[in-house]
């Protein structure tokens, strides 16, 4: 990979990490319950990063963006978030000329599973209460479905102007 491509990928990674942080911590940030959890739609931008950036860069954008958002709003969740957000990147592909392809739409469903199970385990470790499973799964369902819808909307808009082939 040439130096210009690496620089472009690093720049997009930094921008995506910043946007993920803002979308997660401040835009559509809805606190839920007394455990510091919240619903957000920052995962939509993680999905977008996963669909446009090579894996190592998308993993970094997800971990940095999600981790910083939690450090700013609910620090106890940051270690789990860094791991979970990196996991939700894995099923996506950036190798297609379009963002919204069947694999990436399906990857958002898998993202819900990683998110639901990951935060359930984190809540169980933090609070030692198996009853949190139902609360965790329902909160994460709202967050994941909303993020998937926003990802498709953003992705279709970017696909319409052929942004991936022109800029990424």
C-alpha positions as CSV (number, residue, x, y, z in Angstrom):
1,X,0.0,0.0,0.0
2,X,1.4,3.4,-1.0
3,X,2.0,6.2,1.4
4,X,-0.8,8.3,0.1
5,X,-3.3,5.5,0.5
6,X,-2.1,4.9,4.1
7,X,-2.4,8.6,4.9
8,X,-5.9,8.7,3.4
9,X,-7.0,5.6,5.4
10,X,-5.5,7.1,8.6
11,X,-7.3,10.4,8.0
12,X,-10.7,8.7,7.3
13,X,-10.1,6.5,10.4
14,X,-9.5,9.6,12.6
15,X,-12.6,11.4,11.2
16,X,-14.7,8.3,11.7
17,X,-13.5,7.8,15.2
18,X,-14.4,11.4,16.0
19,X,-17.8,11.1,14.4
20,X,-18.5,7.8,16.2
21,X,-17.5,9.5,19.5
22,X,-19.9,12.4,18.9
23,X,-22.8,10.3,17.7
24,X,-22.4,7.9,20.6
25,X,-21.8,10.3,23.4
26,X,-23.9,13.3,22.5
27,X,-26.2,12.9,19.5
28,X,-29.2,10.7,20.2
29,X,-27.7,9.7,23.5
30,X,-30.5,8.3,25.7
31,X,-29.7,7.2,29.2
32,X,-31.3,3.9,30.3
33,X,-31.6,2.7,33.9
34,X,-29.3,3.3,36.9
35,X,-26.4,1.2,35.6
36,X,-24.9,3.9,33.4
37,X,-26.1,2.3,30.2
38,X,-27.5,4.3,27.3
39,X,-29.0,3.9,23.9
40,X,-27.2,5.6,21.0
41,X,-26.9,5.3,17.3
42,X,-23.1,5.6,17.0
43,X,-23.0,2.0,15.8
44,X,-24.4,3.2,12.5
45,X,-21.1,5.0,11.9
46,X,-19.2,2.0,13.1
47,X,-21.0,0.0,10.5
48,X,-20.2,2.7,7.9
49,X,-16.5,2.7,8.8
50,X,-16.5,-1.1,8.5
51,X,-18.0,-0.9,5.0
52,X,-15.6,1.7,3.7
53,X,-12.3,1.1,5.5
54,X,-9.9,-1.8,5.4
55,X,-10.3,-4.0,8.6
56,X,-7.4,-2.7,10.7
57,X,-8.5,0.9,10.2
58,X,-12.2,0.1,10.8
59,X,-11.3,-1.8,14.0
60,X,-9.3,1.2,15.2
61,X,-12.1,3.7,14.4
62,X,-14.7,1.5,16.2
63,X,-12.5,1.0,19.3
64,X,-11.3,4.6,19.6
65,X,-14.7,6.1,18.9
66,X,-16.7,3.8,21.1
67,X,-14.1,3.8,23.9
68,X,-13.8,7.6,23.9
69,X,-17.6,8.0,24.0
70,X,-17.7,5.8,27.1
71,X,-14.8,7.6,28.8
72,X,-16.8,10.8,28.3
73,X,-20.1,9.5,29.5
74,X,-19.9,6.2,31.4
75,X,-16.3,5.1,32.0
76,X,-17.1,1.8,33.6
77,X,-18.2,0.5,30.2
78,X,-15.1,1.5,28.2
79,X,-13.1,-1.8,28.4
80,X,-16.1,-3.9,27.3
81,X,-17.0,-1.3,24.6
82,X,-13.6,-1.4,23.0
83,X,-13.8,-5.1,22.6
84,X,-17.5,-5.2,21.5
85,X,-17.2,-2.5,19.0
86,X,-14.2,-4.2,17.4
87,X,-16.2,-7.4,17.2
88,X,-19.1,-5.8,15.4
89,X,-16.7,-4.6,12.6
90,X,-15.6,-8.2,11.7
91,X,-18.7,-9.4,9.7
92,X,-18.7,-6.4,7.3
93,X,-16.9,-6.2,4.0
94,X,-15.3,-3.2,2.5
95,X,-14.3,-5.0,-0.7
96,X,-17.5,-4.2,-2.7
97,X,-17.9,-1.1,-4.7
98,X,-21.1,-0.2,-2.8
99,X,-21.7,0.2,0.9
100,X,-25.2,-1.3,1.2
101,X,-24.7,-4.9,0.0
102,X,-26.5,-7.9,1.4
103,X,-23.5,-9.0,3.4
104,X,-23.3,-5.6,5.2
105,X,-27.0,-5.5,5.9
106,X,-26.8,-9.0,7.4
107,X,-23.6,-8.0,9.3
108,X,-25.7,-5.4,11.2
109,X,-27.8,-8.3,12.5
110,X,-24.7,-10.1,13.6
111,X,-23.6,-6.8,15.2
112,X,-26.7,-7.0,17.4
113,X,-25.8,-10.5,18.6
114,X,-22.2,-9.4,19.4
115,X,-23.6,-6.3,21.1
116,X,-26.3,-8.1,23.1
117,X,-24.1,-10.9,24.3
118,X,-21.1,-8.7,24.9
119,X,-22.9,-6.2,27.1
120,X,-24.8,-8.9,28.9
121,X,-21.5,-10.5,29.9
122,X,-20.1,-7.1,30.8
123,X,-23.2,-6.3,32.9
124,X,-23.0,-9.7,34.6
125,X,-19.3,-9.1,35.5
126,X,-20.0,-5.6,36.7
127,X,-23.3,-6.2,38.6
128,X,-23.4,-10.1,39.1
129,X,-27.0,-10.2,38.2
130,X,-28.3,-12.6,35.5
131,X,-31.6,-10.6,35.4
132,X,-29.8,-7.9,33.5
133,X,-30.0,-10.2,30.4
134,X,-33.5,-9.1,29.4
135,X,-32.8,-5.4,30.0
136,X,-29.5,-5.6,28.1
137,X,-31.0,-7.5,25.1
138,X,-34.0,-5.1,24.8
139,X,-31.8,-1.9,25.1
140,X,-29.3,-3.3,22.6
141,X,-32.1,-4.4,20.2
142,X,-33.3,-0.8,20.0
143,X,-29.8,0.5,19.6
144,X,-28.8,-2.1,17.0
145,X,-32.0,-1.8,14.9
146,X,-31.8,2.0,14.9
147,X,-28.2,1.9,14.0
148,X,-28.8,-0.6,11.2
149,X,-31.6,1.6,9.8
150,X,-29.3,4.7,9.9
151,X,-26.5,2.7,8.4
152,X,-28.7,1.8,5.4
153,X,-29.9,5.4,5.0
154,X,-26.4,6.8,5.2
155,X,-25.1,4.0,3.0
156,X,-27.7,4.4,0.3
157,X,-27.2,8.2,0.2
158,X,-23.4,7.6,-0.2
159,X,-24.0,4.9,-2.8
160,X,-26.3,7.1,-4.8
161,X,-23.4,9.6,-5.3
162,X,-20.9,6.7,-5.7
163,X,-18.9,8.1,-2.8
164,X,-17.1,4.8,-2.1
165,X,-15.5,4.6,-5.6
166,X,-14.9,8.4,-5.8
167,X,-13.5,9.0,-2.3
168,X,-12.7,5.8,-0.5
